[in-house]
Amino acid sequence: MARPSMAERKTAMRKRPSEVKCNITTIGGGTGTFNVLSGLGKNSRLNLAAIVTVADSGGSTGELRDEFGILPPGDVRRAIVALAEDTEVVRRLFEYRFKEGRRIAGHTVGNLLLTALTDIMGDFERGIEELSEMFSVQGKVIPVTLDDVSLGVTLENGEQILGETDIDIPRHDASIPVRDAFLLGGGRINPRAKEAIENSDYVIIGPGDLYTSLVPNLLCEGMAEALRVSPAKIIYVCNIMTKHGETDGFVVEDFVRVLERYLGEGRIDYLLVNSGDLRASLIHKYEEEGKMPVRLRDRASLTQKGIKIIERDFTSETDYIRHDPRKLARTIEDFASGWVR
């Protein structure tokens, strides 16, 4: 599907009453969700809600989680940064990591702020609300569940790996594919997350690591049902590169297959796939890490399910292969304006 010209986009936006806002909810975590939100955050025509995973267990996040018994602050912190009014200054503050000090070395300011506010307010969600108000966050940041959950996966050989960190940075034989994923510790959907999905015009899943950023959200009790009954159109932003230990050898259809295992078939309405060229030097760099470009192999198998595929150049012009926030935002704004149906 071709990208509309600037004149066509402006015309489409004018046809939408200025007082009517489009409700968009993102589901994910990590850098992928940050890129989606940072591109959309300045658009006053959008009501944004970010549902983020709380299965993270490594680094500063994991230490604070263990020591203070709070939900993992890392992915929440990134979403707050993405939607803050002055993103650059807030990003530098929130992402500042102490290098010295026996008790604070390795911790980020953002994680410590959220930990402190949770203690002051007596509640993780109220801590998020206070922090969001302090930094003029344009949207809602919502933990997918309020339960203290841990992520696990079962490999094809039957071995189980427990903990998001050990899945994300595998210590096991990463050549053995993941068969399934599960949560320990409950995982009921946060009522605020359910409400956001119910009131959405569009729900954006991804981009992000399949088993450590996306699937943990979908595993929450009540999430799949909420997505199935919601009137929202679901947009899946497929990853540009595979990840060693999670999606080795995957093509676009494999990512969709795994998501449908937890969502149910026929629930993904739109699929965003990168068609931009990748620099050979960057591909070589990623190949050394066991990562490969994700290709679309069998378009017909997806369109037969009713999935509309939108191929555009989504790549950032940096030394990393990732989605460009503005390119993603322009496409999502095409949905909001009514250009893409």
C-alpha positions as CSV (number, residue, x, y, z in Angstrom):
1,M,0.0,0.0,0.0
2,A,1.5,3.3,-1.1
3,R,2.2,6.1,1.3
4,P,-0.1,9.1,0.7
5,S,1.4,12.4,-0.3
6,M,1.7,15.2,2.2
7,A,-1.2,17.1,0.5
8,E,-3.4,14.0,0.7
9,R,-2.6,13.4,4.3
10,K,-3.4,17.0,5.2
11,T,-6.7,16.8,3.3
12,A,-7.6,13.6,5.2
13,M,-6.8,15.1,8.5
14,R,-9.0,18.2,7.8
15,K,-11.9,15.9,7.1
16,R,-11.7,14.5,10.6
17,P,-13.4,16.9,13.1
18,S,-10.7,18.6,15.2
19,E,-12.5,17.9,18.4
20,V,-12.6,14.1,17.7
21,K,-9.5,12.3,18.9
22,C,-8.4,8.9,17.9
23,N,-7.8,6.5,20.9
24,I,-4.6,4.5,20.4
25,T,-3.2,1.9,22.8
26,T,0.2,0.3,22.4
27,I,1.1,-3.1,23.9
28,G,4.8,-4.1,24.4
29,G,7.9,-2.9,26.2
30,G,11.5,-1.9,25.7
31,T,12.9,0.1,22.8
32,G,10.1,-0.9,20.4
33,T,7.4,0.7,22.4
34,F,9.6,3.7,23.1
35,N,10.0,4.3,19.4
36,V,6.3,4.0,18.7
37,L,5.3,6.4,21.6
38,S,8.1,8.9,21.0
39,G,6.9,9.3,17.4
40,L,3.2,9.7,18.4
41,G,3.6,11.7,21.6
42,K,3.5,15.1,20.1
43,N,0.3,14.6,18.1
44,S,-2.5,16.4,19.9
45,R,-5.1,14.5,17.9
46,L,-4.3,11.2,19.6
47,N,-5.3,9.9,23.0
48,L,-2.4,7.5,23.8
49,A,-2.3,4.7,26.3
50,A,0.8,2.5,26.7
51,I,0.3,-1.0,28.2
52,V,3.7,-2.3,29.2
53,T,5.1,-5.6,30.4
54,V,6.2,-6.1,34.0
55,A,8.1,-9.3,33.5
56,D,11.5,-7.7,33.4
57,S,13.9,-9.2,35.8
58,G,17.4,-8.0,35.0
59,G,19.8,-5.1,35.8
60,S,18.7,-2.1,37.8
61,T,15.0,-3.1,37.4
62,G,15.6,-6.6,38.8
63,E,17.6,-5.4,41.8
64,L,15.0,-2.8,42.8
65,R,12.2,-5.4,42.2
66,D,14.0,-7.9,44.5
67,E,15.0,-5.4,47.2
68,F,11.9,-3.2,47.5
69,G,9.2,-5.7,46.3
70,I,7.9,-3.3,43.6
71,L,6.8,-4.1,40.1
72,P,9.7,-3.8,37.5
73,P,10.1,-0.1,36.7
74,G,12.3,-0.3,33.6
75,D,9.7,-0.6,30.8
76,V,7.4,1.8,32.6
77,R,10.3,4.3,32.8
78,R,10.9,4.1,29.1
79,A,7.3,4.7,28.2
80,I,7.1,7.8,30.5
81,V,10.3,9.2,28.9
82,A,8.7,8.7,25.4
83,L,5.6,10.6,26.3
84,A,7.1,13.3,28.4
85,E,6.8,16.9,27.2
86,D,10.5,17.6,26.9
87,T,11.7,14.2,25.8
88,E,15.4,14.9,25.3
89,V,16.0,16.4,28.7
90,V,13.9,13.9,30.5
91,R,15.5,11.0,28.6
92,R,19.0,12.2,29.7
93,L,17.8,12.5,33.3
94,F,15.8,9.2,33.5
95,E,18.4,7.2,31.7
96,Y,21.4,8.6,33.7
97,R,23.0,5.6,35.3
98,F,25.1,6.0,38.4
99,K,28.7,4.6,37.9
100,E,29.8,4.9,41.5
101,G,28.4,4.3,44.9
102,R,28.1,0.8,46.4
103,R,24.3,1.0,46.7
104,I,23.3,3.0,43.7
105,A,25.9,2.0,41.1
106,G,24.2,0.6,38.0
107,H,20.8,2.2,38.8
108,T,19.1,4.7,36.6
109,V,17.6,7.9,38.0
110,G,14.2,7.0,36.4
111,N,14.1,3.7,38.2
112,L,15.0,5.2,41.5
113,L,12.4,8.0,41.1
114,L,9.6,5.5,40.4
115,T,10.7,3.3,43.3
116,A,10.7,6.3,45.7
117,L,7.3,7.6,44.5
118,T,5.8,4.1,44.9
119,D,7.0,4.1,48.5
120,I,5.7,7.6,49.1
121,M,2.3,7.0,47.5
122,G,2.0,3.5,48.8
123,D,1.0,2.1,45.3
124,F,2.9,1.5,42.1
125,E,0.2,2.9,39.8
126,R,-0.1,6.0,41.9
127,G,3.6,6.4,41.7
128,I,3.3,6.2,37.9
129,E,0.6,8.9,37.9
130,E,2.6,11.2,40.1
131,L,5.7,10.8,38.0
132,S,3.7,11.3,34.8
133,E,2.2,14.5,36.2
134,M,5.6,15.8,37.3
135,F,7.0,15.5,33.7
136,S,3.9,16.4,31.8
137,V,3.4,13.0,30.2
138,Q,1.0,13.2,27.3
139,G,-0.9,9.9,27.7
140,K,-1.3,7.1,30.1
141,V,1.3,4.5,31.1
142,I,-0.3,1.3,32.4
143,P,1.3,-1.8,33.7
144,V,-0.3,-4.8,32.0
145,T,-0.9,-6.5,35.4
146,L,-0.5,-5.6,39.0
147,D,0.6,-9.1,40.0
148,D,4.2,-10.0,40.7
149,V,4.8,-12.2,37.7
150,S,7.8,-14.0,36.3
151,L,8.2,-15.1,32.7
152,G,9.2,-18.6,31.6
153,V,9.5,-20.5,28.3
154,T,9.5,-24.1,27.4
155,L,12.0,-25.1,24.7
156,E,11.4,-27.7,22.0
157,N,13.4,-30.3,24.0
158,G,11.2,-29.8,27.0
159,E,13.7,-27.7,29.0
160,Q,12.2,-24.8,30.9
161,I,14.0,-21.4,31.2
162,L,12.7,-19.2,34.1
163,G,13.3,-15.5,34.3
164,E,13.1,-12.8,31.6
165,T,16.8,-12.1,31.8
166,D,17.9,-15.7,31.1
167,I,15.5,-15.8,28.1
168,D,16.7,-12.4,26.8
169,I,20.4,-13.2,27.2
170,P,20.4,-17.0,26.9
171,R,22.8,-19.1,29.0
172,H,21.2,-22.3,27.6
173,D,21.6,-23.7,24.1
174,A,20.0,-20.8,22.2
175,S,19.8,-22.9,19.0
176,I,16.9,-24.8,20.5
177,P,13.6,-23.1,19.5
178,V,11.0,-21.9,22.0
179,R,7.9,-24.0,22.1
180,D,5.7,-22.0,24.4
181,A,5.8,-19.3,27.1
182,F,4.1,-19.0,30.5
183,L,3.7,-16.7,33.5
184,L,4.3,-17.6,37.1
185,G,2.7,-15.6,39.9
186,G,-0.8,-14.9,38.5
187,G,-1.0,-12.3,35.8
188,R,-4.6,-11.0,35.8
189,I,-5.0,-8.2,33.4
190,N,-4.9,-4.7,35.1
191,P,-8.5,-3.3,34.9
192,R,-7.1,0.0,33.6
193,A,-5.4,-1.9,30.7
194,K,-8.7,-3.7,30.0
195,E,-10.5,-0.4,29.9
196,A,-8.0,1.2,27.6
197,I,-8.3,-1.7,25.1
198,E,-12.1,-1.5,25.3
199,N,-12.1,2.2,24.4
200,S,-9.5,2.0,21.7
201,D,-9.9,2.7,18.0
202,Y,-6.5,1.0,17.3
203,V,-4.3,-1.3,19.3
204,I,-0.7,-1.4,18.3
205,I,1.3,-4.5,19.2
206,G,5.0,-4.3,18.8
207,P,7.6,-3.9,17.6
208,G,9.7,-5.6,20.3
209,D,11.3,-8.9,21.3
210,L,8.7,-11.5,20.7
211,Y,8.9,-13.6,23.8
212,T,10.3,-11.1,26.3
213,S,8.4,-7.9,25.3
214,L,5.2,-8.8,23.5
215,V,4.1,-12.3,24.6
216,P,4.3,-11.6,28.4
217,N,1.5,-9.0,27.9
218,L,-0.7,-11.5,25.9
219,L,-0.2,-14.2,28.5
220,C,-2.0,-12.2,31.2
221,E,-5.4,-13.6,32.2
222,G,-8.2,-11.7,30.4
223,M,-5.9,-10.0,27.8
224,A,-6.8,-12.2,24.8
225,E,-10.5,-12.0,25.6
226,A,-10.2,-8.2,26.0
227,L,-8.6,-7.9,22.6
228,R,-11.0,-10.3,20.9
229,V,-14.1,-8.4,22.1
230,S,-12.7,-4.9,21.6
231,P,-14.0,-2.9,18.6
232,A,-10.4,-1.7,18.0
233,K,-8.5,-2.6,14.9
234,I,-5.3,-4.4,15.8
235,I,-2.0,-3.4,14.1
236,Y,1.0,-5.6,14.5
237,V,4.4,-3.9,13.8
238,C,6.7,-6.8,12.8
239,N,10.3,-6.7,13.8
240,I,13.0,-5.8,11.3
241,M,15.5,-8.3,12.6
242,T,15.4,-11.7,14.2
243,K,16.8,-12.2,17.7
244,H,19.1,-15.1,18.6
245,G,17.5,-17.4,21.1
246,E,14.0,-16.2,20.5
247,T,13.2,-16.0,16.8
248,D,16.1,-17.6,14.9
249,G,15.2,-18.2,11.3
250,F,11.8,-16.5,11.6
251,V,10.1,-14.9,8.6
252,V,7.2,-12.5,9.0
253,E,4.6,-15.3,8.9
254,D,6.3,-17.0,11.9
255,F,5.9,-13.9,14.1
256,V,2.2,-13.7,13.1
257,R,1.8,-17.5,13.9
258,V,3.2,-17.1,17.4
259,L,1.1,-14.0,18.2
260,E,-2.0,-15.8,16.9
261,R,-1.3,-18.7,19.3
262,Y,-2.1,-16.3,22.2
263,L,-4.5,-13.9,20.4
264,G,-6.5,-16.4,18.3
265,E,-6.5,-16.4,14.5
266,G,-8.2,-13.7,12.6
267,R,-7.7,-10.9,15.2
268,I,-4.8,-9.1,13.6
269,D,-6.2,-6.6,11.1
270,Y,-3.1,-4.9,9.8
271,L,0.5,-5.9,9.5
272,L,3.3,-3.4,9.2
273,V,6.4,-4.8,7.4
274,N,9.6,-3.0,6.6
275,S,10.5,-2.7,3.0
276,G,13.4,-0.3,3.4
277,D,16.9,-1.3,2.4
278,L,19.4,-2.2,5.1
279,R,23.1,-1.3,4.8
280,A,25.2,-4.3,4.1
281,S,27.7,-3.3,6.8
282,L,24.9,-3.2,9.4
283,I,23.6,-6.5,8.3
284,H,27.0,-8.0,8.7
285,K,27.4,-6.5,12.2
286,Y,24.0,-8.0,13.2
287,E,24.8,-11.4,11.6
288,E,27.8,-11.7,14.0
289,E,25.2,-11.5,16.8
290,G,23.1,-14.2,15.2
291,K,20.5,-11.8,13.9
292,M,19.1,-11.7,10.4
293,P,16.6,-9.5,8.4
294,V,13.0,-10.6,8.7
295,R,11.5,-11.3,5.3
296,L,8.0,-11.7,4.0
297,R,7.9,-15.1,2.3
298,D,4.2,-16.1,1.7
299,R,2.0,-13.0,1.4
300,A,-1.0,-15.0,0.3
301,S,-1.1,-17.1,3.6
302,L,-1.6,-13.8,5.5
303,T,-4.0,-12.1,3.2
304,Q,-6.2,-15.2,3.1
305,K,-6.7,-14.6,6.9
306,G,-7.9,-11.1,6.1
307,I,-4.7,-9.4,7.3
308,K,-3.9,-6.2,5.3
309,I,-0.2,-5.9,4.8
310,I,1.4,-2.4,4.6
311,E,5.0,-2.4,3.4
312,R,7.0,0.8,3.9
313,D,10.5,1.9,4.7
314,F,10.4,2.0,8.5
315,T,14.2,1.9,9.2
316,S,16.1,4.6,11.1
317,E,19.2,6.2,9.6
318,T,21.5,5.3,12.4
319,D,24.1,2.8,13.3
320,Y,21.4,0.5,14.6
321,I,18.7,-1.4,12.7
322,R,15.5,-0.4,14.3
323,H,12.2,1.3,13.5
324,D,12.3,5.1,13.0
325,P,9.8,6.8,15.3
326,R,8.7,9.4,12.8
327,K,8.3,6.9,10.0
328,L,6.2,4.7,12.2
329,A,4.2,7.7,13.5
330,R,3.4,8.9,9.9
331,T,1.9,5.5,9.1
332,I,-0.1,5.3,12.3
333,E,-1.3,8.8,11.8
334,D,-2.6,7.7,8.4
335,F,-4.8,5.2,10.2
336,A,-6.0,7.9,12.6
337,S,-6.8,10.3,9.8
338,G,-8.9,7.6,8.0
339,W,-6.5,7.3,5.1
340,V,-5.8,3.6,5.7
341,R,-8.9,1.5,6.1
